[in-house]
């Protein structure tokens, strides 16, 4: 019998044919076990989970597959018509990988006509594709697999060691956790040697803020989606590049608008930035190009 939450979710829906979907967004089952997805059926999923567990016993995805099989068996024993599958994206967790997951589910639905899906995952990363799956088939329940682990101090040290190893050697994480601090330290060192401490600090804060914004709003993924070779993608790319050029052009326009009499040769950068007249003339000169550039970018987005 399905556990209470799943049972309530099913009873609250009108679904009669259920598809139990185990999501492996970074394709561990493919790159580690060498198994092509979608994996369809109880026996095929058991074989995939066993092969993945043998290749990497510490990978949580094998437990998620076994949990999906258990959910499928509970549904069948309770009289529901069900099927269990394992789908996978790509290693980079990109937009293309999410589209691959949707395509695999669509291919299964051509053979098994389901009207409701039960998603089984081992964490929030896999669950990020739920809105995409929802566009293919109604999702009536989400089951997350939580592994039972030892709480000893030794185990905590082992987990911390694995995290450090992942941060250092896994390109997906090292680019952010090592790359960004490395750039900041390098620029900070140059600033300390040259004496431009205040200016370098402003640059460091800007880089750090930009890195946080890119990760927070998935700018890299949005860029890959914009750059698709489609008519809409080319239009977005053109308007984005044009807008950025106009925004960049606003800087020399602002500089040109500043009166030469306000820029004596002995005036330092800090004094220039704190001079209200100079800043006002600069902003006044750059605003037209800046707004046109921002408007061009928004036209491409909309």
Order of alpha helices (4+ residues) and beta strands (2+ residues): alpha-beta-alpha-beta-alpha-alpha-beta-alpha-beta-alpha-alpha-beta-alpha-alpha-alpha-alpha-alpha-alpha-alpha-alpha
